[in-house]
Amino acid sequence: MLRPPTDTRFDIRPDPAGFSVRDLATGETLIIAKVRQCGLSREDAEHTAAVLNQAPDDASRTTH
């Protein structure tokens, strides 16, 4: 079971096709392996954000 994050960097927001995972540091939709994380089910978006919010700082950095 995932623990609540102590420092939230990733959040979810509704979008026209479902939910997006947003990087609060950049204000942009998260991209993982060249795939924009939008149009997800609420469950998938919440899980992705929760996992990344628990990652060490260097593992959660995004590159563009």
N, CA, C, O and CB atoms as a CASP TS submission, in Angstrom:
PFRMAT TS
TARGET T0000
AUTHOR 0000-0000-0000
METHOD Language model
MODEL 1
PARENT N/A
ATOM      1  N   MET     1       0.843  -1.185   0.000  1.00  0.00           N
ATOM      2  CA  MET     1       0.000   0.000   0.000  1.00  0.00           C
ATOM      3  C   MET     1       0.887   1.247   0.000  1.00  0.00           C
ATOM      4  O   MET     1       1.909   1.292   0.684  1.00  0.00           O
ATOM      5  CB  MET     1      -0.958  -0.001   1.225  1.00  0.00           C
ATOM      6  N   LEU     2       0.495   2.233  -0.756  1.00  0.00           N
ATOM      7  CA  LEU     2       1.273   3.465  -0.873  1.00  0.00           C
ATOM      8  C   LEU     2       0.981   4.389   0.299  1.00  0.00           C
ATOM      9  O   LEU     2      -0.160   4.510   0.745  1.00  0.00           O
ATOM     10  CB  LEU     2       0.968   4.176  -2.202  1.00  0.00           C
ATOM     11  N   ARG     3       2.032   5.040   0.789  1.00  0.00           N
ATOM     12  CA  ARG     3       1.883   6.015   1.856  1.00  0.00           C
ATOM     13  C   ARG     3       1.561   7.372   1.249  1.00  0.00           C
ATOM     14  O   ARG     3       1.966   7.650   0.121  1.00  0.00           O
ATOM     15  CB  ARG     3       3.162   6.088   2.726  1.00  0.00           C
ATOM     16  N   PRO     4       0.832   8.232   1.981  1.00  0.00           N
ATOM     17  CA  PRO     4       0.575   9.575   1.464  1.00  0.00           C
ATOM     18  C   PRO     4       1.893  10.313   1.271  1.00  0.00           C
ATOM     19  O   PRO     4       2.785  10.200   2.112  1.00  0.00           O
ATOM     20  CB  PRO     4      -0.354  10.366   2.417  1.00  0.00           C
ATOM     21  N   PRO     5       2.036  11.060   0.192  1.00  0.00           N
ATOM     22  CA  PRO     5       3.292  11.777  -0.050  1.00  0.00           C
ATOM     23  C   PRO     5       3.487  12.900   0.956  1.00  0.00           C
ATOM     24  O   PRO     5       2.525  13.500   1.437  1.00  0.00           O
ATOM     25  CB  PRO     5       3.320  12.341  -1.472  1.00  0.00           C
ATOM     26  N   THR     6       4.755  13.174   1.267  1.00  0.00           N
ATOM     27  CA  THR     6       5.050  14.293   2.152  1.00  0.00           C
ATOM     28  C   THR     6       5.254  15.571   1.349  1.00  0.00           C
ATOM     29  O   THR     6       5.026  16.669   1.857  1.00  0.00           O
ATOM     30  CB  THR     6       6.292  13.994   3.002  1.00  0.00           C
ATOM     31  N   ASP     7       5.674  15.433   0.117  1.00  0.00           N
ATOM     32  CA  ASP     7       5.902  16.588  -0.735  1.00  0.00           C
ATOM     33  C   ASP     7       5.292  16.271  -2.099  1.00  0.00           C
ATOM     34  O   ASP     7       5.837  15.467  -2.855  1.00  0.00           O
ATOM     35  CB  ASP     7       7.438  16.931  -0.851  1.00  0.00           C
ATOM     36  N   THR     8       4.178  16.894  -2.408  1.00  0.00           N
ATOM     37  CA  THR     8       3.459  16.584  -3.633  1.00  0.00           C
ATOM     38  C   THR     8       4.004  17.384  -4.801  1.00  0.00           C
ATOM     39  O   THR     8       3.951  18.614  -4.803  1.00  0.00           O
ATOM     40  CB  THR     8       1.974  16.855  -3.460  1.00  0.00           C
ATOM     41  N   ARG     9       4.523  16.685  -5.785  1.00  0.00           N
ATOM     42  CA  ARG     9       4.974  17.326  -7.015  1.00  0.00           C
ATOM     43  C   ARG     9       4.011  17.024  -8.158  1.00  0.00           C
ATOM     44  O   ARG     9       3.849  17.840  -9.065  1.00  0.00           O
ATOM     45  CB  ARG     9       6.394  16.864  -7.375  1.00  0.00           C
ATOM     46  N   PHE    10       3.375  15.863  -8.121  1.00  0.00           N
ATOM     47  CA  PHE    10       2.477  15.440  -9.194  1.00  0.00           C
ATOM     48  C   PHE    10       1.052  15.387  -8.680  1.00  0.00           C
ATOM     49  O   PHE    10       0.791  14.946  -7.561  1.00  0.00           O
ATOM     50  CB  PHE    10       2.897  14.068  -9.758  1.00  0.00           C
ATOM     51  N   ASP    11       0.141  15.844  -9.515  1.00  0.00           N
ATOM     52  CA  ASP    11      -1.274  15.908  -9.169  1.00  0.00           C
ATOM     53  C   ASP    11      -2.069  15.454 -10.378  1.00  0.00           C
ATOM     54  O   ASP    11      -1.531  15.364 -11.482  1.00  0.00           O
ATOM     55  CB  ASP    11      -1.695  17.348  -8.723  1.00  0.00           C
ATOM     56  N   ILE    12      -3.341  15.168 -10.178  1.00  0.00           N
ATOM     57  CA  ILE    12      -4.169  14.811 -11.331  1.00  0.00           C
ATOM     58  C   ILE    12      -5.207  15.909 -11.555  1.00  0.00           C
ATOM     59  O   ILE    12      -5.629  16.594 -10.624  1.00  0.00           O
ATOM     60  CB  ILE    12      -4.863  13.426 -11.119  1.00  0.00           C
ATOM     61  N   ARG    13      -5.597  16.050 -12.801  1.00  0.00           N
ATOM     62  CA  ARG    13      -6.605  17.032 -13.190  1.00  0.00           C
ATOM     63  C   ARG    13      -7.518  16.393 -14.231  1.00  0.00           C
ATOM     64  O   ARG    13      -7.053  15.611 -15.060  1.00  0.00           O
ATOM     65  CB  ARG    13      -5.944  18.339 -13.746  1.00  0.00           C
ATOM     66  N   PRO    14      -8.807  16.714 -14.202  1.00  0.00           N
ATOM     67  CA  PRO    14      -9.684  16.205 -15.255  1.00  0.00           C
ATOM     68  C   PRO    14      -9.296  16.812 -16.600  1.00  0.00           C
ATOM     69  O   PRO    14      -8.868  17.964 -16.668  1.00  0.00           O
ATOM     70  CB  PRO    14     -11.163  16.513 -14.932  1.00  0.00           C
ATOM     71  N   ASP    15      -9.447  16.041 -17.655  1.00  0.00           N
ATOM     72  CA  ASP    15      -9.233  16.550 -19.009  1.00  0.00           C
ATOM     73  C   ASP    15     -10.393  16.041 -19.865  1.00  0.00           C
ATOM     74  O   ASP    15     -11.195  15.242 -19.382  1.00  0.00           O
ATOM     75  CB  ASP    15      -7.829  16.093 -19.595  1.00  0.00           C
ATOM     76  N   PRO    16     -10.505  16.474 -21.104  1.00  0.00           N
ATOM     77  CA  PRO    16     -11.645  16.086 -21.933  1.00  0.00           C
ATOM     78  C   PRO    16     -11.811  14.569 -22.131  1.00  0.00           C
ATOM     79  O   PRO    16     -12.921  14.100 -22.383  1.00  0.00           O
ATOM     80  CB  PRO    16     -11.513  16.738 -23.268  1.00  0.00           C
ATOM     81  N   ALA    17     -10.725  13.808 -22.020  1.00  0.00           N
ATOM     82  CA  ALA    17     -10.797  12.369 -22.277  1.00  0.00           C
ATOM     83  C   ALA    17     -10.641  11.526 -21.008  1.00  0.00           C
ATOM     84  O   ALA    17     -10.580  10.300 -21.102  1.00  0.00           O
ATOM     85  CB  ALA    17      -9.734  11.977 -23.275  1.00  0.00           C
ATOM     86  N   GLY    18     -10.575  12.145 -19.829  1.00  0.00           N
ATOM     87  CA  GLY    18     -10.374  11.412 -18.583  1.00  0.00           C
ATOM     88  C   GLY    18      -9.627  12.275 -17.589  1.00  0.00           C
ATOM     89  O   GLY    18     -10.119  13.323 -17.171  1.00  0.00           O
ATOM     90  N   PHE    19      -8.419  11.827 -17.207  1.00  0.00           N
ATOM     91  CA  PHE    19      -7.606  12.564 -16.242  1.00  0.00           C
ATOM     92  C   PHE    19      -6.169  12.643 -16.725  1.00  0.00           C
ATOM     93  O   PHE    19      -5.673  11.737 -17.394  1.00  0.00           O
ATOM     94  CB  PHE    19      -7.669  11.902 -14.853  1.00  0.00           C
ATOM     95  N   SER    20      -5.504  13.742 -16.375  1.00  0.00           N
ATOM     96  CA  SER    20      -4.096  13.953 -16.696  1.00  0.00           C
ATOM     97  C   SER    20      -3.288  13.984 -15.413  1.00  0.00           C
ATOM     98  O   SER    20      -3.783  14.389 -14.361  1.00  0.00           O
ATOM     99  CB  SER    20      -3.897  15.259 -17.497  1.00  0.00           C
ATOM    100  N   VAL    21      -2.028  13.547 -15.512  1.00  0.00           N
ATOM    101  CA  VAL    21      -1.088  13.694 -14.412  1.00  0.00           C
ATOM    102  C   VAL    21      -0.271  14.943 -14.722  1.00  0.00           C
ATOM    103  O   VAL    21       0.363  15.036 -15.773  1.00  0.00           O
ATOM    104  CB  VAL    21      -0.168  12.409 -14.234  1.00  0.00           C
ATOM    105  N   ARG    22      -0.292  15.896 -13.803  1.00  0.00           N
ATOM    106  CA  ARG    22       0.392  17.169 -14.004  1.00  0.00           C
ATOM    107  C   ARG    22       1.604  17.279 -13.099  1.00  0.00           C
ATOM    108  O   ARG    22       1.569  16.865 -11.941  1.00  0.00           O
ATOM    109  CB  ARG    22      -0.559  18.335 -13.752  1.00  0.00           C
ATOM    110  N   ASP    23       2.674  17.841 -13.639  1.00  0.00           N
ATOM    111  CA  ASP    23       3.881  18.137 -12.877  1.00  0.00           C
ATOM    112  C   ASP    23       3.692  19.551 -12.322  1.00  0.00           C
ATOM    113  O   ASP    23       3.711  20.525 -13.076  1.00  0.00           O
ATOM    114  CB  ASP    23       5.201  18.015 -13.773  1.00  0.00           C
ATOM    115  N   LEU    24       3.513  19.658 -11.026  1.00  0.00           N
ATOM    116  CA  LEU    24       3.247  20.960 -10.419  1.00  0.00           C
ATOM    117  C   LEU    24       4.441  21.893 -10.487  1.00  0.00           C
ATOM    118  O   LEU    24       4.279  23.110 -10.394  1.00  0.00           O
ATOM    119  CB  LEU    24       2.831  20.782  -8.988  1.00  0.00           C
ATOM    120  N   ALA    25       5.649  21.339 -10.647  1.00  0.00           N
ATOM    121  CA  ALA    25       6.848  22.173 -10.753  1.00  0.00           C
ATOM    122  C   ALA    25       6.891  22.920 -12.085  1.00  0.00           C
ATOM    123  O   ALA    25       7.389  24.044 -12.154  1.00  0.00           O
ATOM    124  CB  ALA    25       8.107  21.314 -10.595  1.00  0.00           C
ATOM    125  N   THR    26       6.368  22.295 -13.140  1.00  0.00           N
ATOM    126  CA  THR    26       6.416  22.913 -14.468  1.00  0.00           C
ATOM    127  C   THR    26       5.048  23.373 -14.956  1.00  0.00           C
ATOM    128  O   THR    26       4.954  24.213 -15.852  1.00  0.00           O
ATOM    129  CB  THR    26       7.002  21.944 -15.463  1.00  0.00           C
ATOM    130  N   GLY    27       3.984  22.823 -14.367  1.00  0.00           N
ATOM    131  CA  GLY    27       2.627  23.135 -14.825  1.00  0.00           C
ATOM    132  C   GLY    27       2.231  22.356 -16.064  1.00  0.00           C
ATOM    133  O   GLY    27       1.156  22.582 -16.619  1.00  0.00           O
ATOM    134  N   GLU    28       3.081  21.447 -16.505  1.00  0.00           N
ATOM    135  CA  GLU    28       2.847  20.687 -17.729  1.00  0.00           C
ATOM    136  C   GLU    28       2.313  19.284 -17.423  1.00  0.00           C
ATOM    137  O   GLU    28       2.490  18.755 -16.326  1.00  0.00           O
ATOM    138  CB  GLU    28       4.139  20.592 -18.543  1.00  0.00           C
ATOM    139  N   THR    29       1.659  18.705 -18.424  1.00  0.00           N
ATOM    140  CA  THR    29       1.246  17.314 -18.324  1.00  0.00           C
ATOM    141  C   THR    29       2.494  16.441 -18.357  1.00  0.00           C
ATOM    142  O   THR    29       3.392  16.655 -19.171  1.00  0.00           O
ATOM    143  CB  THR    29       0.259  16.931 -19.471  1.00  0.00           C
ATOM    144  N   LEU    30       2.539  15.469 -17.477  1.00  0.00           N
ATOM    145  CA  LEU    30       3.682  14.575 -17.367  1.00  0.00           C
ATOM    146  C   LEU    30       3.842  13.734 -18.633  1.00  0.00           C
ATOM    147  O   LEU    30       2.860  13.287 -19.226  1.00  0.00           O
ATOM    148  CB  LEU    30       3.532  13.668 -16.144  1.00  0.00           C
ATOM    149  N   ILE    31       5.096  13.527 -19.034  1.00  0.00           N
ATOM    150  CA  ILE    31       5.419  12.653 -20.160  1.00  0.00           C
ATOM    151  C   ILE    31       6.317  11.547 -19.631  1.00  0.00           C
ATOM    152  O   ILE    31       7.353  11.805 -19.018  1.00  0.00           O
ATOM    153  CB  ILE    31       6.112  13.444 -21.335  1.00  0.00           C
ATOM    154  N   ILE    32       5.898  10.297 -19.883  1.00  0.00           N
ATOM    155  CA  ILE    32       6.695   9.129 -19.496  1.00  0.00           C
ATOM    156  C   ILE    32       6.960   8.332 -20.764  1.00  0.00           C
ATOM    157  O   ILE    32       6.024   7.948 -21.466  1.00  0.00           O
ATOM    158  CB  ILE    32       5.962   8.248 -18.401  1.00  0.00           C
ATOM    159  N   ALA    33       8.219   8.085 -21.057  1.00  0.00           N
ATOM    160  CA  ALA    33       8.627   7.321 -22.250  1.00  0.00           C
ATOM    161  C   ALA    33       7.964   7.879 -23.513  1.00  0.00           C
ATOM    162  O   ALA    33       7.425   7.138 -24.335  1.00  0.00           O
ATOM    163  CB  ALA    33       8.269   5.824 -22.083  1.00  0.00           C
ATOM    164  N   LYS    34       8.020   9.203 -23.639  1.00  0.00           N
ATOM    165  CA  LYS    34       7.489   9.924 -24.796  1.00  0.00           C
ATOM    166  C   LYS    34       5.967   9.843 -24.936  1.00  0.00           C
ATOM    167  O   LYS    34       5.430  10.151 -26.000  1.00  0.00           O
ATOM    168  CB  LYS    34       8.124   9.394 -26.042  1.00  0.00           C
ATOM    169  N   VAL    35       5.263   9.428 -23.865  1.00  0.00           N
ATOM    170  CA  VAL    35       3.801   9.338 -23.889  1.00  0.00           C
ATOM    171  C   VAL    35       3.242  10.328 -22.874  1.00  0.00           C
ATOM    172  O   VAL    35       3.518  10.235 -21.677  1.00  0.00           O
ATOM    173  CB  VAL    35       3.311   7.878 -23.580  1.00  0.00           C
ATOM    174  N   ARG    36       2.460  11.270 -23.368  1.00  0.00           N
ATOM    175  CA  ARG    36       1.819  12.261 -22.502  1.00  0.00           C
ATOM    176  C   ARG    36       0.783  11.549 -21.636  1.00  0.00           C
ATOM    177  O   ARG    36      -0.045  10.795 -22.146  1.00  0.00           O
ATOM    178  CB  ARG    36       1.156  13.409 -23.343  1.00  0.00           C
ATOM    179  N   GLN    37       0.832  11.790 -20.325  1.00  0.00           N
ATOM    180  CA  GLN    37      -0.051  11.109 -19.383  1.00  0.00           C
ATOM    181  C   GLN    37      -1.377  11.858 -19.255  1.00  0.00           C
ATOM    182  O   GLN    37      -1.629  12.547 -18.266  1.00  0.00           O
ATOM    183  CB  GLN    37       0.627  10.979 -18.005  1.00  0.00           C
ATOM    184  N   CYS    38      -2.216  11.704 -20.279  1.00  0.00           N
ATOM    185  CA  CYS    38      -3.533  12.325 -20.303  1.00  0.00           C
ATOM    186  C   CYS    38      -4.531  11.314 -20.841  1.00  0.00           C
ATOM    187  O   CYS    38      -4.150  10.325 -21.468  1.00  0.00           O
ATOM    188  CB  CYS    38      -3.532  13.624 -21.162  1.00  0.00           C
ATOM    189  N   GLY    39      -5.814  11.569 -20.592  1.00  0.00           N
ATOM    190  CA  GLY    39      -6.845  10.652 -21.043  1.00  0.00           C
ATOM    191  C   GLY    39      -6.859   9.346 -20.254  1.00  0.00           C
ATOM    192  O   GLY    39      -7.375   8.333 -20.726  1.00  0.00           O
ATOM    193  N   LEU    40      -6.292   9.378 -19.057  1.00  0.00           N
ATOM    194  CA  LEU    40      -6.214   8.187 -18.221  1.00  0.00           C
ATOM    195  C   LEU    40      -7.481   8.028 -17.390  1.00  0.00           C
ATOM    196  O   LEU    40      -8.223   8.990 -17.189  1.00  0.00           O
ATOM    197  CB  LEU    40      -4.984   8.250 -17.309  1.00  0.00           C
ATOM    198  N   SER    41      -7.726   6.814 -16.908  1.00  0.00           N
ATOM    199  CA  SER    41      -8.795   6.620 -15.935  1.00  0.00           C
ATOM    200  C   SER    41      -8.367   7.307 -14.642  1.00  0.00           C
ATOM    201  O   SER    41      -7.176   7.532 -14.422  1.00  0.00           O
ATOM    202  CB  SER    41      -9.098   5.089 -15.702  1.00  0.00           C
ATOM    203  N   ARG    42      -9.319   7.637 -13.799  1.00  0.00           N
ATOM    204  CA  ARG    42      -8.991   8.271 -12.518  1.00  0.00           C
ATOM    205  C   ARG    42      -8.048   7.366 -11.736  1.00  0.00           C
ATOM    206  O   ARG    42      -7.069   7.839 -11.159  1.00  0.00           O
ATOM    207  CB  ARG    42     -10.280   8.567 -11.692  1.00  0.00           C
ATOM    208  N   GLU    43      -8.335   6.069 -11.713  1.00  0.00           N
ATOM    209  CA  GLU    43      -7.512   5.126 -10.958  1.00  0.00           C
ATOM    210  C   GLU    43      -6.061   5.110 -11.457  1.00  0.00           C
ATOM    211  O   GLU    43      -5.128   5.146 -10.655  1.00  0.00           O
ATOM    212  CB  GLU    43      -8.110   3.721 -11.050  1.00  0.00           C
ATOM    213  N   ASP    44      -5.876   5.056 -12.768  1.00  0.00           N
ATOM    214  CA  ASP    44      -4.519   5.037 -13.325  1.00  0.00           C
ATOM    215  C   ASP    44      -3.779   6.348 -13.046  1.00  0.00           C
ATOM    216  O   ASP    44      -2.597   6.337 -12.703  1.00  0.00           O
ATOM    217  CB  ASP    44      -4.571   4.777 -14.837  1.00  0.00           C
ATOM    218  N   ALA    45      -4.476   7.472 -13.193  1.00  0.00           N
ATOM    219  CA  ALA    45      -3.844   8.767 -12.940  1.00  0.00           C
ATOM    220  C   ALA    45      -3.452   8.905 -11.474  1.00  0.00           C
ATOM    221  O   ALA    45      -2.353   9.370 -11.170  1.00  0.00           O
ATOM    222  CB  ALA    45      -4.783   9.910 -13.343  1.00  0.00           C
ATOM    223  N   GLU    46      -4.339   8.505 -10.562  1.00  0.00           N
ATOM    224  CA  GLU    46      -4.029   8.588  -9.134  1.00  0.00           C
ATOM    225  C   GLU    46      -2.848   7.684  -8.778  1.00  0.00           C
ATOM    226  O   GLU    46      -1.982   8.072  -7.994  1.00  0.00           O
ATOM    227  CB  GLU    46      -5.261   8.204  -8.295  1.00  0.00           C
ATOM    228  N   HIS    47      -2.814   6.497  -9.347  1.00  0.00           N
ATOM    229  CA  HIS    47      -1.717   5.566  -9.065  1.00  0.00           C
ATOM    230  C   HIS    47      -0.379   6.134  -9.571  1.00  0.00           C
ATOM    231  O   HIS    47       0.622   6.106  -8.854  1.00  0.00           O
ATOM    232  CB  HIS    47      -1.999   4.187  -9.721  1.00  0.00           C
ATOM    233  N   THR    48      -0.372   6.641 -10.794  1.00  0.00           N
ATOM    234  CA  THR    48       0.858   7.202 -11.360  1.00  0.00           C
ATOM    235  C   THR    48       1.358   8.364 -10.507  1.00  0.00           C
ATOM    236  O   THR    48       2.545   8.426 -10.187  1.00  0.00           O
ATOM    237  CB  THR    48       0.624   7.669 -12.812  1.00  0.00           C
ATOM    238  N   ALA    49       0.477   9.277 -10.139  1.00  0.00           N
ATOM    239  CA  ALA    49       0.871  10.422  -9.318  1.00  0.00           C
ATOM    240  C   ALA    49       1.383   9.962  -7.952  1.00  0.00           C
ATOM    241  O   ALA    49       2.379  10.490  -7.458  1.00  0.00           O
ATOM    242  CB  ALA    49      -0.312  11.389  -9.142  1.00  0.00           C
ATOM    243  N   ALA    50       0.720   8.995  -7.346  1.00  0.00           N
ATOM    244  CA  ALA    50       1.126   8.514  -6.028  1.00  0.00           C
ATOM    245  C   ALA    50       2.505   7.865  -6.075  1.00  0.00           C
ATOM    246  O   ALA    50       3.335   8.102  -5.197  1.00  0.00           O
ATOM    247  CB  ALA    50       0.099   7.522  -5.487  1.00  0.00           C
ATOM    248  N   VAL    51       2.750   7.052  -7.092  1.00  0.00           N
ATOM    249  CA  VAL    51       4.055   6.391  -7.217  1.00  0.00           C
ATOM    250  C   VAL    51       5.152   7.436  -7.405  1.00  0.00           C
ATOM    251  O   VAL    51       6.191   7.363  -6.748  1.00  0.00           O
ATOM    252  CB  VAL    51       4.055   5.389  -8.403  1.00  0.00           C
ATOM    253  N   LEU    52       4.939   8.392  -8.281  1.00  0.00           N
ATOM    254  CA  LEU    52       5.958   9.402  -8.545  1.00  0.00           C
ATOM    255  C   LEU    52       6.166  10.352  -7.365  1.00  0.00           C
ATOM    256  O   LEU    52       7.279  10.833  -7.151  1.00  0.00           O
ATOM    257  CB  LEU    52       5.585  10.195  -9.776  1.00  0.00           C
ATOM    258  N   ASN    53       5.127  10.623  -6.611  1.00  0.00           N
ATOM    259  CA  ASN    53       5.277  11.477  -5.435  1.00  0.00           C
ATOM    260  C   ASN    53       6.083  10.798  -4.337  1.00  0.00           C
ATOM    261  O   ASN    53       6.587  11.476  -3.442  1.00  0.00           O
ATOM    262  CB  ASN    53       3.915  11.874  -4.900  1.00  0.00           C
ATOM    263  N   GLN    54       6.216   9.489  -4.382  1.00  0.00           N
ATOM    264  CA  GLN    54       7.025   8.777  -3.397  1.00  0.00           C
ATOM    265  C   GLN    54       8.441   8.510  -3.883  1.00  0.00           C
ATOM    266  O   GLN    54       9.286   8.068  -3.105  1.00  0.00           O
ATOM    267  CB  GLN    54       6.364   7.474  -3.036  1.00  0.00           C
ATOM    268  N   ALA    55       8.712   8.768  -5.144  1.00  0.00           N
ATOM    269  CA  ALA    55      10.045   8.519  -5.710  1.00  0.00           C
ATOM    270  C   ALA    55      11.051   9.507  -5.139  1.00  0.00           C
ATOM    271  O   ALA    55      10.693  10.634  -4.797  1.00  0.00           O
ATOM    272  CB  ALA    55      10.015   8.619  -7.254  1.00  0.00           C
ATOM    273  N   PRO    56      12.324   9.083  -5.032  1.00  0.00           N
ATOM    274  CA  PRO    56      13.368  10.044  -4.633  1.00  0.00           C
ATOM    275  C   PRO    56      13.396  11.210  -5.612  1.00  0.00           C
ATOM    276  O   PRO    56      12.999  11.054  -6.767  1.00  0.00           O
ATOM    277  CB  PRO    56      14.765   9.356  -4.571  1.00  0.00           C
ATOM    278  N   ASP    57      13.855  12.364  -5.174  1.00  0.00           N
ATOM    279  CA  ASP    57      13.857  13.568  -6.009  1.00  0.00           C
ATOM    280  C   ASP    57      14.502  13.348  -7.360  1.00  0.00           C
ATOM    281  O   ASP    57      13.959  13.806  -8.365  1.00  0.00           O
ATOM    282  CB  ASP    57      14.565  14.683  -5.299  1.00  0.00           C
ATOM    283  N   ASP    58      15.633  12.669  -7.434  1.00  0.00           N
ATOM    284  CA  ASP    58      16.319  12.518  -8.711  1.00  0.00           C
ATOM    285  C   ASP    58      15.561  11.589  -9.653  1.00  0.00           C
ATOM    286  O   ASP    58      15.717  11.710 -10.868  1.00  0.00           O
ATOM    287  CB  ASP    58      17.728  11.994  -8.490  1.00  0.00           C
ATOM    288  N   ALA    59      14.752  10.674  -9.147  1.00  0.00           N
ATOM    289  CA  ALA    59      13.988   9.761  -9.999  1.00  0.00           C
ATOM    290  C   ALA    59      12.724  10.414 -10.548  1.00  0.00           C
ATOM    291  O   ALA    59      12.171   9.936 -11.538  1.00  0.00           O
ATOM    292  CB  ALA    59      13.621   8.506  -9.224  1.00  0.00           C
ATOM    293  N   SER    60      12.258  11.489  -9.930  1.00  0.00           N
ATOM    294  CA  SER    60      11.010  12.100 -10.375  1.00  0.00           C
ATOM    295  C   SER    60      11.231  13.316 -11.265  1.00  0.00           C
ATOM    296  O   SER    60      10.271  13.990 -11.639  1.00  0.00           O
ATOM    297  CB  SER    60      10.184  12.495  -9.183  1.00  0.00           C
ATOM    298  N   ARG    61      12.465  13.600 -11.605  1.00  0.00           N
ATOM    299  CA  ARG    61      12.745  14.744 -12.483  1.00  0.00           C
ATOM    300  C   ARG    61      12.265  14.427 -13.903  1.00  0.00           C
ATOM    301  O   ARG    61      12.407  13.305 -14.387  1.00  0.00           O
ATOM    302  CB  ARG    61      14.271  15.089 -12.481  1.00  0.00           C
ATOM    303  N   THR    62      11.706  15.425 -14.542  1.00  0.00           N
ATOM    304  CA  THR    62      11.277  15.258 -15.914  1.00  0.00           C
ATOM    305  C   THR    62      12.291  15.926 -16.840  1.00  0.00           C
ATOM    306  O   THR    62      12.917  16.922 -16.476  1.00  0.00           O
ATOM    307  CB  THR    62       9.860  15.845 -16.124  1.00  0.00           C
ATOM    308  N   THR    63      12.443  15.376 -18.018  1.00  0.00           N
ATOM    309  CA  THR    63      13.306  15.997 -19.020  1.00  0.00           C
ATOM    310  C   THR    63      12.479  16.244 -20.265  1.00  0.00           C
ATOM    311  O   THR    63      11.609  15.447 -20.615  1.00  0.00           O
ATOM    312  CB  THR    63      14.550  15.107 -19.339  1.00  0.00           C
ATOM    313  N   HIS    64      12.752  17.337 -20.921  1.00  0.00           N
ATOM    314  CA  HIS    64      11.994  17.686 -22.140  1.00  0.00           C
ATOM    315  C   HIS    64      12.977  17.903 -23.271  1.00  0.00           C
ATOM    316  O   HIS    64      12.570  18.206 -24.393  1.00  0.00           O
ATOM    317  CB  HIS    64      11.108  18.965 -21.926  1.00  0.00           C
TER
END
